[in-house]
Amino acid sequence: MRVGLLTEGGYPYATGEARVWCDRLVRGLAQHEFEVYALSRGPGQEGAGWGELPRHVGRVCTAPLWGEPEPRRGGWGGRRQRRRFAEHFGELAAAISAPYGSGAPYGSGVPHGSGAPHGSGVPGCSTDQADRFANGLHGLADLAGEYGALSAALRSEDAVRTLERACRTLGAPHGAQRARVADLLTVTEALERALRPLSLDWYGDGAGGDPGLAGVDLCHAATGGAAVLPGLLAKRRFGTPLLLTEYGVRLRECYLAGTAGAAGAPGAEGGRPLSGPVRSLLTAFHGRLAAEAYARADLITPGNTHTRRWQERCGADRERLRTVYPGMDATRFAEVGEQGAAPSEADDRTLVWVGRIEPPKDVIALLHAFAEVRRWQPDARLRIIETRRGEEPEPDGYPAHCRALADHLFPDEAADAHSAGDNPVSFERLGDPEVPTLADAYGSGGVVVLSSVVEGFPVGLVEAMFCGRATVSTDVGAVCEVIGGTGLVVPPRNPRALADACLALLSDAERCARLGAAARARALELFTVEQNVAAFRGIYLELMSHCPVPREEVGEGGGPLPFARPAEAHVPGRWTAGRDGDGFGHRPPGPAASRPAPEHTPTWAGPPPREPLGVGPRPSEEGA
């Protein structure tokens, strides 16, 4: 099977999100051939290069969602083309500037199982507005295929005027009506970047008979947002099945970050705060795009129930939702987990917090809770271990504020004037001699604490469970689903409840050991790489069983043509030429950073040479 993996800001780049699980998925499904279509988010990501790719990755195409658009020839000077663009962009602008909840929801009534009443503000729940958004989106894609890139048209005065008319329409939301010219310019610039995938030459219209996405059997979008657009176009044009995986809902990230971190948002690059009208329009765009992706995807695989609720709220059909937990490498924590919470390996009176010191993690509440713990347990200690890399900037001085609060709450009390004081709170960094690895960090204490107020899938909590540690967590995101009764859960922003739970575990070593063993068993059952790969292996086969052949290989009556494409017509393996290797697909050794940075133009490996059935490579090729 040939799988087109659609990513944004991650794989195959050496840095970025979702790159680790994508790499594990590709390596675990070596029986399939993968083609990677990647969207990058910044020059730093492209400068870091790619990670090491397995040999069954036959093709990698990249394109930027940042910077100025690349100049491409296009026939946008005619009146007919401008009129068609105004029509299609007008439909898209009207959809994102319309109030949520207007019209009838998707399907009939409320989205199945969403629990959202009619007109409740569900993004994209109106059939009329959803149709207008889809018509505008695909109309713009058709224009890009006929006349060239959309970049100039989306940044033109016509686009700004069309968006302004949509915002001034009677009944538009108050935020959209307050948009000024500067706001409209910012929105059109963000839309141009988010819609760049519509203008790419990934859809089989390249030179030299390049099939692009027309030649894949399955499109797998590894995240929501702009990465879904190539899959939507491939499904509409070629009938290619679309699988959408989300471990963090992009729309939720837009709400939390005020769209500053969303793809195509100017505030994400320059750090400029976005105005209310800009946030309103861009959030509406991502809401409509999410609803369109959920409506068209053949199967949606959320990473947890928390993400699944968001998807149902946005109109996803419950029958096409299947939860697949992210797979994590448990071997790194095997030694600490098998040792358990023995006093010789960890101090039973020590609390451990591991993560990035930033406001959503609420380290301030943790310090206040530990002050209460010290009142009843004077020998208790707290180790705050930061995972932020040295070259990454601190988030608005928040770590310095936490250190100042710790010094204020827990002053160093020396026995005399000639001895140094001892602070029960220590701030350390992962990689220091005391904590060289994550396993050492979690193993340095008897109880692991998570104090976040905002959390998606708690990766750190799963890592602590792999280490066999008892945990105290706040009830945010998917924490309750992950912990499953093997740890204590308290309300967020409640230092007293957090302190009571920590004291309950610090005073009962047997209970800590029992909860830690149960947590490790649950993590090994649900959150390993093996279960994740096995789930997607079955999903791939299930999707192909419903669509076994491409659309062009269908007979006159609509049925499939048996043996239209023999199995030996495409043989994946080392015969396929690699992007930067020799003629046999071998890549040179060495780190990814030593290889030249990928270009923004796709590279096609070409079909492999035909070999007689049952005959392997010649002896001279074995060592090539």
PEMO-V578903 format. One line per field, one symbol per residue. phi: phi as a letter, one per 40 degrees, with the letter a starting at -180 (. if undefined). Layout:
phi = ???
This chain:
phi = .bbccbbagadcccbhcgccccccccccbccbbbbbbbbcbaccccccgcccbcccccabbbacbagccccbcabcccccccccccccccccccccccccgcgccdgbgcddgcgcccgcgcdgccccccccccccccccccccccbhccdcccbcccccccccccccccgcdccccccbccccccccccccccccdccccbbgbccggccfcccccabbccacgcccdccccccccbgcdbbbbbcacccccccccggccccgccccccgcccccccccccccccccccccccccccabbccacccccccccchccccbbacbcccbccccbccccccgbcdcbacccbcbbbiccadccfcdcccccccccccbbcccbbbbbccccccccccfgcdccccccccccbccbccacbbccbccbbbbbdhcdcbcbcccccccacbbbbbcbbaccccccccccdcgbcbbbccbfccccccfgcacbbccfbcccccccccccccbcccccccccccccccccbbccccccccccccdccccccacbcccbbcccgccccgcbccccabciccccccbbccbgcbcchccccccccccbcbbcgccccbdcgbcccdcccbc
